[in-house]
Amino acid sequence: MRSATPKVLHTLAGRSMLGHALASAQALEPGRVVVVVRHEREKVAEHVTQVAPGALIADQDAIPGTGRAVQVAMSALDASAQAGAVAALDGPGAPGSASGVLLEGAIVVIAGDVPLLDAGTLGELLAAHHADGNAVTVLTTELEDATGYGRILREPGTGDVLGIVEHKDATEEQREVREINSSIYVFDAAVLRGALGRLGRDNAQGEVYLTDVLAIARGDGGHVRALRTDDPFVVEGVNDRVQLAVLRAELNRRLLEDWMREGVTVVDPATTWVDVDVELERDVTILPGTQLLGATVVREGATVGPDTTLTDVEVGARATVTRTHGSLAVIGEKASVGPYAYLRPGTVLGRKGKIGTFVETKNAQIGEGSKVPHLSYIGDATIGEHSNVGAASVTVNYDGVHKHRTTIGSHARTGADNMFVAPVTVGDGAYTGAGSVIRRDVPAGALGVSAGAQRNIEGWVARSRPGTPAAEAARAVTGPTSVTGTTSQPGTTSGAGGQGAHELSPQARAELERAATAAKGVPVTPPPRCRTSRHIFPSRTPRPVAAPTRRTRDDRHRLPRRREATGRRLRPGAHRPRRVRGERAGHRAGADDGLRLRERRDLHALR
């Protein structure tokens, strides 16, 4: 198999190959089941305890061969029989009273890599063994190419089995035989026990062959017969992934054929896959691209697919599940799920409920008739009956450490783009506004709103994004806009008191009033964000500033005498001409400063 996984643990139709063998064996209702393990013992034994807790596990030692495997299995079965005999005694009994107890009856031997072997075929083999009183009965089939298989050698006339010869040990004449050994047998316990002690390793592979038991039993006078099946897939083994894929497809085809004969519609069997433990009722419709896995149950009249994968999901009668991935979830009767929904474990959708497009749910109980239609995440939540959750809603259930629960009552209506910060409760019949972040409980019948009031800034695009496609589109509707923000459409008057001023927002009207006042040359109070009016809106002509003069050597000599005369230190820079605020380093105010200030004033008026 070229895999880290042991061969018998590779899966098909929801079970490992070993799981299929154990299921067929347990269908016979045996007294005891023993599994012989060797390669990857720990992984295989752990798997056995999961799928067949009552099975015994026997370890094969370093001696190779199927005969050695059955030897250790018989030892485990005899020990189990003795333990059962001791337990059945009323008292402690005489010493060694159970030591002679040995297993009796029929022993069925099954290979662990024959996954399509079914309980019906095993039952026929066991019935033929008892009916003919055989010492050994072997299941066989015929193949066009028997390369690699042991050949069945029959007695001419009677048809009894003379023996089985392995492919490597067979002669050219024996290799022409097409009837092959399936490695599936029924032995009489006493015959098998006696023959196992006489097995050797004198063969091409140096192994203990179980097939040698047939010749020994016949030599002891027992009847050795074969039951031939016409279905080679039933006894076909797996040695690589190619053979596994072939048997997987064949098993799926058989499962779908059985369900279609039971009244299930499978639109495209080639793209539909079901596991062996799936249950389907009549009038179920499975659309293309659907996989029903695990213990999924689909009730009568439901439709699943296309492109849907459900694992351990229960789908109610007449429900519809479209393009959905779900696991460990329950979908109620007449409910609707999808398309593109994701149902995580713990999701329970009530009767006639809806989980819509691009919705993910986890550990959520959604009541009868309630809907989560679009683009939402509902996790760790309980929603009552006949409620509606708006699009793009999220239950914020995780605080970074713990998960918390959101509860929405019955007949509630929550707006689009809501965040429910758990733990939080929205009562029965309550509403929430679109765009709200619900952090506190909303009482029954109340409206929960957390968004602030909207304000519109008229003409913002024309002023801030002139020349853009957005500005051109707006101008096509509103007409050309002046720099003051007023429209010059016929029948309207520009300015703050114009005919259309009442249609503007308070902010826009205030801007127009300031612009009109500035245009008249009247000083106005600056907006709150501006600096003091002395710098931008001078109320008087600024004082002329003396031109900078070069300081002479005598000036530098006079400075210390001035400090001595006054007795205090001059403020640094006091002897220099005063700078006007806003000048850059190395610049002195010149005669054109007044012009620049007037330009600033005019620019603000335009704004």
N, C-alpha and C positions, 0 to 999 in steps of 0.2 A: 504493500500500500504506500510505501515511502512516506510515512506519517508518524508524528509523535503520539498519535492516538492508536491504541491497539486495534487490530483488524475487526474484532467482533464488536467493538464499540462504535464503529461507523454506523450512521443512521440512514434509514429510508422510511418514508411515510410516518415519521414521528416516533419511531422506535429504533433502538440499536439492533444489529443483527442478532446479538445474544438475547435481547428482549423479545424478538420475534420467536426465537427457539423456545424460550421459557414460556411464552404465552401459549404456544402450541402444546407443550408438554403439560402445562397445568390444566388445559382443557380436558385432558384425559382423567382428571381428578385422581392423581397418583397418591399413594401413601406417603412417599418421600421423594424429594428432588435433590440431586447432588450435582454441583457444578465443579468441574476439574479445571484448575487454573495453574498457569506456569509463567508464560511471558507476560511482563507488566502486571504481575500478580496483584499489587496494591490497587491499581486503577480498576481492574476487572472485578476484584472482590468487592470493592466499594459500590460499584454499579449493581452487582447482584443483590446486595443488601437493600438497595433502593427499589429495584423493580420486583424482587421476589424475596421479601424478608424471611420467609420460612425455609428457604433453600439452604442445604448444607454446602459448605465449601471445602473441597479437598485439594491439597497441594501436590502436584506431580513433582517428583524429584528429577535428578539429572538424567535419568534413563529415558531416552526418547521413544516416541511411538504411541499410537492409539491404544495398543494393547496395554501398555503400562498405565495409560490414563484410566482405563477401565479397571485395572487392578486396584489402584488407589481409591477409585469410586466404590468398588465392592467392599473394600475394607471399611470405608466410612458408612456404607449402608448397613453392614453387619453390626458395626459398633452401635449404630442408631437403633437397630432392632433389639440388641441386648439391653440398651438403656431403657427402651420402652418396656421390655419384659420385666426389668427390675422395678420400674415405676408401677407396673400393673399388679405386683405382688401385694397381698394384704399386709404381710409382715415382712420382716427383714429376710426371711427364707434361709435355706441352708447355704453355707458358703459355696460359691461357684454354681449356684442353681441356675443362673442365666448365662453362664459362659458358653453353653452349647447351643444357645439360640442363634439361628442363622436366618437370613432373609429368604423367603420363599415366594414363588409366583413368577410373573413375567417381569423382565427387566427391559426397558426401552432405552436404546442408545441413540442420541441425536447429535449431529455435528452443530457447532455454534455458528457456522458461517453459511447456513442454508436458510435465508430469510423468508422464502416464499412457501415453505412447508406449512401446510395448514392442518388444523385439528381434524378435519374430515378424512384426509389421507392417512393420518396417523391412526385414526379410529378403525379404518378399513384394514390397515396392516395388523393391528392388534386382534381384530376379530378373525382374520384369516389364520393367525397364529394359534388361537384357541380352537378354532373349528377343525384344523388339520392335526392338532396335537403335535405341533412341530417342536423340535429342540431349538431350532434357529429359523427365523424368517427375516429375509432381507428385502428392502425396497429397491427396485431397479427401474431403469428406463433405457431407451435406445437413443443414440446420438449419431448424426451423420459423421461428425468428427469426434472420436472418443479419446483423442490425445490427452494424456495426463491422468486419465481415470483408470481405476482397477477394472479388469474384465471379469464378467460372470462366466464360469465354465459349467455347462449343464450336462447332465447324463442323457445320452441319446435314448429316445423312447419314453422314459418317465418324465423327463424335464426337471428332475430334482437337481439341486445345485451341488456340483462336485467340489467347488472351491472358488476362491477369488484370487487372481494373480494381479499384482501391481504392475503398472505400465513399464517401470524400469526393469522389472524382473520377467516380463512376458517375452515369449518367443515371437518371431515374425508372424507365425500362423495365429497365435493367440491375439496379437494386436489387430487382426482383421475382424475380431468380434466387436459388434457395435453395442451390445448390451453392457451397461456399466453399473458399477456399484455406487450407491448414493451415500454410503456410510451411515445409513439409518437401519437399525436392526431391532428385532425383538428376540430376547434370549430367555430360555428357562433358567432360573437362578442357579439351580444345582448343576446344570450342564455348563453354564458359564464359569461357575466357581471352579469346577474340576478342570476345565480346559485352560484357564488362565495360568494355572500352576505349571503347565507344560509348554508354555510359549518360549521361544528362543529368539536370537537376533541374527540368525544365519540367513542374511539376505543382502541385497545390493546396497541398502541404505543403513544397515546396522541398527535397525529399529525393531521394537517389539510390535509386530503387526496384529491387530485385532482380527483381521481377515483369516488368520490361520486357525482361529477358533472353529470356523465352519468345517474345515477338513477334519479337525480333531473330533468334533461332534458327530460327523458322518461316520468316521472310523469307529466310534463307540456305539454305532447302531442307531443314532438319532436321525429324525427326518429334518433335512435342511431344504427349505423351499424359498422361492422368491415371489414377490408380488410386483408385477410390472405396471407402472403407470404410463399412460400415454401423454402426460404433460411434463416435458423435461424441465420446465421452469420450476416446478415444485421441488425438484431435487438438485437444482443447479447451485453450485457454491460460488463464493466470491474470493478471488485472489488479487485483484487489482481494482483501481477506480473505474476502469472502463466497464468491467463486469458489474460493478456496483451501480453504475448509471443505467445500464441495460435493465437490471432487475428493478431498479427504482421506477423507471418508466413503465415497466410491465405491471408492477404492483399497483401503480396509480391508475393505469388503464382498467385493471380488474375492479378496483374500488369504485371508480366512476360508473362502470358498466352495471355493477350491482345496484348502485343508487338510482340510476336511470330506470332500471327495471322495477324499482320500488316507488316510482312516481315523481322523481326529481328531474327537472329540466336542466341539463348542462349544455349551454349554447355552443361552447367550443372546448371539447375535452382535451385538445392538444395544449391549451394554455391554462387549464384548470388543474389544481393540485389539492388533494385532500389527504389528511392523515387517517390512520386506521381507527383512531378513537373518536373521530368526528361523527356527530349524529345529525341526520337530515330527515325532515318530515316531508310528507307528500305535498306536491304543488310548490315546492321551493324552486326558485329560479336562480341559477348561478351563471353570471355573465362572464365574458372572456377576461383573462388576466387575473383570476381570483385564486387566492390561496387560503384554505381553511385548515388551520393547524391546531395541534394539541387536542383539548377536549371541547372544542367549539360545538355549540348546539344551535341549529337554525330551525325555528318553528314553522308551522304550516303557512304556506302562502307568502313567505318573506322573499325579498329579492336582494341578492348580494352581488355587488360588482357594478361596472367593470373595475379592474385594477384595484382590487381590495385585498388586504391581508389581515386576517383575524386569527388571533391566538388565544385560546381559552376564553372565548367570548360567547355569551348567550344572546341570540337575536330573537326577539319576540315575533309572534304571528303577525303577518302582513306588514312587517316593518320594511324599511328601505335603507340600504347601506351602500353608498356610492363613493368610490375612490377614497377609501378610508383605511387607516392603519390603526388597529386596536388590539389591546391585550388585557385580559382579566377585567372585562367590563360587561355590563348588562344593558341591553337595549330593549326597551319596553314594546308592548304591542302597538302597532300602527305608528311607531316613532319613525323619525327621519334623521339620517346622519349623512353629512357630506354635502358636496364633494370636498375633498382635501381636508378632512378632519383627522385629528389625532386623539384617540381615546387611550389614555394611560390607565394603569391599574387603579381600581377603586371607583371608576366612573359608573354611575347608575342613572340611566335616562328613563324617566317615567313614561307611562302610556301617552301616546300622541305628542310626546315632546320632540324638540328639534335641536340638533347640534349642527350648525351650518358650515359655511365655507370658511376655511382657514381658521378653525376653532380648535384649541387644544384644551383638554380637560384632564384633571388628575384628582383622584380622591374626592370626587364631587358627586353630590346627590341632587339631581334636577327633577323636580316634581312633575306630576301629570300636566300635560298641556303647556309647560313652560318652554321658552325658546331662548337659545343663544345663537342668533342667526349668522353673525359675521365677525371675523377678524378679532377674536377675543381669546383670552386665557382665563380659565376658571379652574383654580386649584385650591384644594382644601376649603370647599364651599358647600353650603346647603341652600338650595333655592326651592321655594315652595311651589304651589300649584298655580298654573296659568299666569305666570310672570313673564316679563320680557326684558332681556338685557340688551342694551343698545350696542351698536357696533363699536369695535375698538375698545372694549372694556377689559380691565385687568383686575383680578383679585391679588393684591400685593400681600402675599402670604408669608414671606420670609424676611426676617429682620436681621439676617446675618448669622444668627445663632439658632433660633427656634422657628418652627412653622406655626402660623396662627390661622384661625378659621374665620371665614366671612359667611354671614347668614343674611339671605334676602327672603323676605316673607312671600306670602301668596298674593296674587293680583297686583304685584308691584311693577312699576315701569321705571327703568333706569335709563338715563340719557346716553347718547353716544360719547365715546372718549372719556369714560369714567374710570377713575382709579379708586378701588376700595382698599384702604390701608387697614389690614386686619391687625387685631381683632375688631370687627365692626359689624353692626346689625342694621339692616334696612327693614323697617317694619312692614306689616301687611298693608297693602294699598298705598304705599308711599311712592313718591316720585323723586327723581334726582335730575338736576339740570345737566345739559350737555357740557362737557369739558370740566366737570366737577371732580375734585379730589375729596373723597368722602373719608374723613378721619374720625368723625364722631358718629354715634348712632343717630339714625333718622327715625323718629317716632312713626307709628302707624298713621297713615293719612297725611303725613307732612311732606313738604317739598324741600329737599336738600340741595343747596346751591353754594358753591365756593368761588365761582369766577367773579372778577371785578367788572364794573361797568365799561362798556366800549365807548371810545371817543373817536371821531373822524376829523382829520386835519384836511380841510378843503384845499385843493390846488397844490398839494404837496408834490405830486409827481411833476407838474409843469415847472415848479420852482427848483426842485432838487435834482430832477433827472431830465433836464431839457434835451430835446433831440433824440431821445430813446424811442423805441417802438411803443412802449407803454404811454409815453407822453403824446405821441402822435395819435394813438387810439383814443385817448381821453379827449384830445382836442377835436377829434372828429365828432364826438358826442356833445361836448360842452361849448365848442367854438373857441376862437383864439382868446388866449388869456394874457392880460397885460402884466407888467412887472409888479403891479400893486395887488394882483390876485383877483381883480374884478373881471367880469366877462363883458365883452363889447358886442353883445348880440342886439339886434334891433329891438327897440322898445324898452331897453333897460338903461339905467343911469349909473355911470361909474362913480365910485366913492363910497364913503361910509354910509351915507344916507340914501343911497340909490334904491331903485325899486326892488331889486333882487337881493338886497342885504338881509332881509328877514329870512331868506332861505339858507343862509350860512350858519355855521356853528358859532357859538360865542367866541371861541378863540380866533376864528377867521374874521369876525366883525371887529374885534379889538385890533387885529393887525391892520385892517383897512383904515380904522380911525387914526391910528398912529401914523400911517403913511400919508393920509390926507393932511394932517396937522403939520407934518414935517415939510410937505410940499409948499405950504404957505409961509415957511420960514419962522414959524413959532416954535420956540424951544419946548420940548416935551419931556416928561419924566422917562428916564431910560428903563428898559425892561429889567426885571430883577437880576438876571444873570450878568448884566453889563457892569463894568467898573464904574467908579464915580463919574458923575457928569463933567467934572472939571477936565477929564482927559479926552472924552469923546464928544460931549456937547458943551463946549465952553460958553458960558453965559456972558463973557466979556472978552475983549481982545487980549490975547496973552501978552504979558510984559515982554518987551524986547530984551533979548539977552545980549550982553556985551560980547563982542568978538573976542576970541581967545588971543592972549598976548603972551609973548615969550618972556619968561622970567629971566632977569639979569643976575649977574653975580652979586650986585649990590642988594638985590631983593633977597637972595639967599643969605647974605650976611645980616640983614635986618631982622630976619625971622627969629633968631635966638634972643636978640635984645627985646623983641616984643613979648616973648614968653617971660623974660625976666621982669619986664615992667608990669605985666598983669598978674604975675604970680600963679598962673594956671596954664595947663597944656591946652593948646588949640585942638579943636576937633580935627582929626585927620582930613585933609582935603579942603579945610575952610579957606585957605588962601587961594584955592583954585576957583575958576568960574563955575557956577552952579550948573549941573546938567539937567536937561529936560527928561522927565521919565519916559522911558521907551527908547532912548538913544542906545545905539550899540557902542561897544567899547571902541575908543579911538575916534568917535564922531562928536562934533560940537554943533549945537543948534545954530542954524543959519537963518538967513533972511527969508527963506522959502518955507519955514516951519508953519507959518500961519496958513499957507496954501494947502499943505498936507492935511492939516486939521480940518479945513473946510471940505476937502475931498472925503475924509472919513465921515463927516457929518452927512454929506450928500449920499454916500454909499449906504449908510444905515437907513436913511429915509427911503431909499429904493428897496431895501430889504423889508 
